[in-house]
């Protein structure tokens, strides 16, 4: 095996959409726990304050209990919201492998409303291949669900 075979690659998922809403409206949906629970998962202990730690709970696998441990990294009101997204276990292969990533939401006013850009970065391939693939598909469903939730909550 060559040295190149041992080198891992970091990848990111990017979803870019334009919503017909003001940044303030989208911001509220991104940073209010009760609303987040409607379009993503219920965050336990969430506050949109840098340093705040919170969790999501998903399906456990092997040595992993299914907890996603998050920490708010950046809050720029109506513009940028970023948090660590960590989970999995070193003993797991595939689903539930150790994951240490960052989710960043960026909002930019445009003529049609607001451009929302999600970047979920830090996937280490091949170790996080399953998470990268599953979450890549998942975010493409979740982001439109965010827009539908915003429409429903007014």
C-alpha positions as CSV (number, residue, x, y, z in Angstrom):
1,X,0.0,0.0,0.0
2,X,1.4,3.4,-0.9
3,X,1.5,6.4,1.4
4,X,-1.2,8.0,-0.7
5,X,-3.6,5.3,0.3
6,X,-3.3,6.4,3.9
7,X,-4.1,10.0,3.2
8,X,-7.7,11.0,4.1
9,X,-9.6,13.7,2.3
10,X,-11.9,16.3,4.0
11,X,-15.1,16.9,2.3
12,X,-18.1,19.2,2.7
13,X,-21.8,19.2,1.8
14,X,-23.2,22.4,0.4
15,X,-26.8,23.3,-0.2
16,X,-27.6,26.7,-1.7
17,X,-31.2,28.0,-2.0
18,X,-33.1,31.2,-2.3
19,X,-36.1,31.6,0.0
20,X,-38.8,34.3,-0.5
21,X,-38.4,35.5,3.1
22,X,-36.5,38.2,4.9
23,X,-33.3,37.1,6.7
24,X,-34.9,37.9,10.0
25,X,-37.6,35.3,9.4
26,X,-35.2,32.6,8.4
27,X,-32.9,33.5,11.3
28,X,-35.8,32.8,13.7
29,X,-36.3,29.3,12.3
30,X,-32.6,28.6,12.4
31,X,-32.1,29.7,16.0
32,X,-35.4,28.9,17.9
33,X,-35.3,25.4,19.4
34,X,-39.1,24.7,19.1
35,X,-39.0,25.6,15.4
36,X,-35.8,23.7,14.7
37,X,-37.5,20.6,16.1
38,X,-40.1,20.9,13.3
39,X,-37.6,20.9,10.4
40,X,-34.5,19.1,11.7
41,X,-34.5,17.4,15.1
42,X,-35.4,18.6,18.6
43,X,-32.3,20.2,20.1
44,X,-31.8,19.5,23.9
45,X,-30.3,22.5,25.8
46,X,-30.1,24.8,22.8
47,X,-29.5,28.5,23.0
48,X,-28.1,30.6,20.1
49,X,-25.1,31.8,22.2
50,X,-21.5,31.1,21.4
51,X,-20.1,28.3,23.6
52,X,-23.6,26.8,24.3
53,X,-23.5,23.0,24.1
54,X,-26.6,21.1,23.0
55,X,-27.5,17.7,21.6
56,X,-29.7,16.1,19.0
57,X,-30.7,12.4,19.3
58,X,-30.8,10.1,16.3
59,X,-30.7,6.3,15.7
60,X,-27.9,4.6,17.7
61,X,-25.5,2.2,16.0
62,X,-23.0,-0.2,17.5
63,X,-20.9,1.6,20.2
64,X,-22.6,4.9,19.4
65,X,-25.6,6.0,21.5
66,X,-27.0,8.2,18.7
67,X,-26.3,11.5,20.4
68,X,-25.0,14.3,18.3
69,X,-23.0,16.7,20.4
70,X,-23.1,20.3,19.2
71,X,-21.5,23.6,20.4
72,X,-22.4,27.0,19.0
73,X,-19.3,28.4,17.4
74,X,-20.5,31.6,15.8
75,X,-23.6,33.8,15.9
76,X,-23.9,36.9,13.7
77,X,-27.5,37.8,13.9
78,X,-29.5,37.5,10.6
79,X,-26.2,36.6,8.8
80,X,-24.3,33.6,10.0
81,X,-24.8,30.8,12.4
82,X,-22.3,28.0,13.0
83,X,-22.0,25.0,15.3
84,X,-19.9,21.9,15.8
85,X,-21.6,18.6,15.0
86,X,-19.9,15.6,16.6
87,X,-21.0,12.0,17.1
88,X,-20.2,8.4,16.4
89,X,-17.7,6.2,18.0
90,X,-14.1,5.1,17.0
91,X,-15.2,1.4,17.2
92,X,-17.9,1.9,14.5
93,X,-17.4,1.4,10.8
94,X,-19.9,2.9,8.4
95,X,-23.0,4.4,10.1
96,X,-22.0,5.7,13.5
97,X,-18.3,6.1,12.8
98,X,-16.6,9.0,14.7
99,X,-17.6,12.3,13.2
100,X,-16.2,15.8,14.0
101,X,-17.8,18.3,11.7
102,X,-19.1,21.9,11.5
103,X,-22.5,23.1,10.3
104,X,-22.6,26.7,9.0
105,X,-25.6,28.6,7.8
106,X,-25.1,31.9,5.9
107,X,-27.9,34.3,5.0
108,X,-27.6,36.9,2.3
109,X,-30.4,39.3,1.2
110,X,-31.1,39.1,-2.5
111,X,-33.9,40.6,-4.7
112,X,-36.0,37.4,-4.4
113,X,-35.7,37.2,-0.6
114,X,-32.7,35.6,1.1
115,X,-30.0,33.2,-0.2
116,X,-29.5,30.6,2.4
117,X,-26.2,28.6,2.2
118,X,-25.6,25.5,4.3
119,X,-22.1,24.2,4.5
120,X,-21.6,21.0,6.5
121,X,-17.8,20.6,6.6
122,X,-15.1,18.3,8.0
123,X,-16.1,14.9,6.7
124,X,-13.0,12.7,6.7
125,X,-13.1,10.3,3.9
126,X,-13.1,7.3,3.7
127,X,-13.9,7.0,7.4
128,X,-17.0,9.2,7.2
129,X,-18.1,8.0,3.8
130,X,-21.5,6.7,5.0
131,X,-22.3,9.9,7.0
132,X,-21.2,12.1,4.1
133,X,-23.4,10.3,1.6
134,X,-26.4,10.0,4.0
135,X,-26.2,13.6,5.2
136,X,-25.6,14.9,1.7
137,X,-28.9,13.4,0.7
138,X,-30.5,14.3,4.0
139,X,-29.7,18.1,3.9
140,X,-31.2,18.2,0.4
141,X,-34.5,17.2,2.1
142,X,-34.1,19.2,5.3
143,X,-33.4,22.6,3.7
144,X,-36.7,22.6,1.7
145,X,-38.4,21.4,4.9
146,X,-37.0,24.5,6.6
147,X,-38.6,26.6,4.0
148,X,-42.0,24.8,4.4
149,X,-41.8,25.3,8.2
150,X,-41.1,29.0,7.7
151,X,-44.2,29.3,5.5
152,X,-46.3,27.4,8.1
153,X,-45.1,29.4,11.1
154,X,-45.4,32.8,9.3
